[in-house]
Amino acid sequence: MSQVLDPPKAPARPDDEVTPAARTARRKALLHWIAVHSLGVAAALFFVLPFVFVLFTSLMSDQQALTRDLTPNTWEWGNYVRVFETPGFLTWWRNTLLYAGLGTVLTVVSSIPVAYALAKFRFRGRNLSLILVISMMMLPPQVVIIPMYLFWAKELDLSGTLWPLIIPMAFGDAFSIFLLRQFLMTIPNEYLDAARVDGCGELRTLVRVVLPMAKPGIAAVALFQFFAAWNDYFGPQIYASENPAAWTLSYGLESFKGAHHTDWNLTMAATVLVMAPVILVFFFAQKAFVEGVTLTGVKG
């Protein structure tokens, strides 16, 4: 007996299965997505466009840089060569690398033991020591600049050099100590107790156990210190202004701007060369930087 088959039905369209309420919800979600991302794009443009303007101006010719043009007609990459050929510019680079690099190493090395003691040791006066560290964070450098300058310039005769800025970093930094202390508080004490049971002393426990686990916090502190030293203008102005051979990029850029006050393309090219290392360092180390900052302060 033959069986009669019903003709196949046409597949239902997606719109037939979507209720008006679902379509309204979908429309609201789309509008919300557009609104949120529009604000994000606007905020990104607000921060990025000044850098784009500086970059485009640095690639203009001498004549076009004085006009209202926003984009270069010809890409003058030779402007960066002219900046590097400026007398003293490479010396400013060398001085800045010495100041930022050596200062960062000294700050990290000197701050880690103090932060470790405040985070993991129990001793009388611990809380008072922490309060003193926090108090030093609240003290502006301008308050003590006069006695410090008299000490370094008059007593030790180090005026005209960067050593009055580098040497104090070997004795720790209040902000670095506090940030590292907050990060070390998040490391469980069980790891330290296990190392001590295995026969490790405090120094070996710090080097073999604590430091590998504290890499994000150390990276955050190092980046903070490196950026602060690289962009420091106040310190070199006080101690090294009388000796052009000891100028840093931040202070030398002001002199460069004064000597090329009408050559905006060269001024912008020098500005890009000063900013580029900081941007590159942060770009490649942003993961460790963000992780180190977000994990601090979890445990007080």
Sequence and secondary structure as in RCSB ss.txt:
>XXXX:A:sequence
MSQVLDPPKAPARPDDEVTPAARTARRKALLHWIAVHSLGVAAALFFVLPFVFVLFTSLMSDQQALTRDLTPNTW
EWGNYVRVFETPGFLTWWRNTLLYAGLGTVLTVVSSIPVAYALAKFRFRGRNLSLILVISMMMLPPQVVIIPMYL
FWAKELDLSGTLWPLIIPMAFGDAFSIFLLRQFLMTIPNEYLDAARVDGCGELRTLVRVVLPMAKPGIAAVALFQ
FFAAWNDYFGPQIYASENPAAWTLSYGLESFKGAHHTDWNLTMAATVLVMAPVILVFFFAQKAFVEGVTLTGVKG
>XXXX:A:secstr
             HHHHS HHHHHHHHHHHHHHHHHHHHHHHHHHHHHHHHHHHHHHHTS TTGGGSS SS SS 
 THHHHHHHTSTTHHHHHHHHHHHHHHHHHHHHHHHHHHHHHHHH   TTHHHHHHHHHHHHTS GGGSHHHHHI
IIIIIS  TTSSHHHHGGGGG  HHHHHHHHHHHTTS HHHHHHHHHTT  HHHHIIIIIHHHTHHHHHHHHHHH
HHHHHT  HHHHHHSTT GGG  HHHHHHHHHHHTSS HHHHHHHHHHHHHHHHHHHHHHHHHHHHHHHTTTS  
